[in-house]
Amino acid sequence: MNSNALYDTTAIISWAAVIILSCSYWFQIWKIHLHKEVRDLSIIYHVLLALGFGTLTYTAWQEGSTIFLVKQIATTIPVVIIIAQIIIHKKDHWHDEDDDYCKKCSKELEPDWSHCPYCGENN
């Protein structure tokens, strides 16, 4: 295999990886959009992710690396959108018709919860 073919294969694989990484965040955005459920997502984690990706975006721009720059932009933007979704939907909860309710405080319980996380009641 000559070096040009190897370079072309590496470039194709790299661009495919950029698309895959970006799509993974966009699927998360779509899931949040559908369910309005963000209680299991950490705002601190996503803020740190956005800051890291943003910093690496600047680094990629300084180094003149097109693929790295596109990758950083393609992951920074969706992470910022996820942060906005967490802020917007922080009080929303996904509702499942089959879930029980706490006998003491009437809050919805997940099927595998034996104690209410809101009031501590043993259900």
Stockholm file with secondary structure:
# STOCKHOLM 1.0

chainA/1-123         MNSNALYDTTAIISWAAVIILSCSYWFQIWKIHLHKEVRDLSIIYHVLLALGFGTLTYTAWQEGSTIFLVKQIATTIPVVIIIAQIIIHKKDHWHDEDDDYCKKCSKELEPDWSHCPYCGENN
#=GR chainA/1-123 SS CCHHHHHHHHHHHHHHHHHHHHHHHHHHHHHHHHHCCCTTSCHHHHHHHHHHHHHHHHHHHHHTCHHHHHHHHHHHHHHHHHHHHHHHTTTCCCCCTTCCBCTTTCCBCCTTCSBCTTTCCBC
#=GC SS_cons         CCHHHHHHHHHHHHHHHHHHHHHHHHHHHHHHHHHCCCTTSCHHHHHHHHHHHHHHHHHHHHHTCHHHHHHHHHHHHHHHHHHHHHHHTTTCCCCCTTCCBCTTTCCBCCTTCSBCTTTCCBC
//
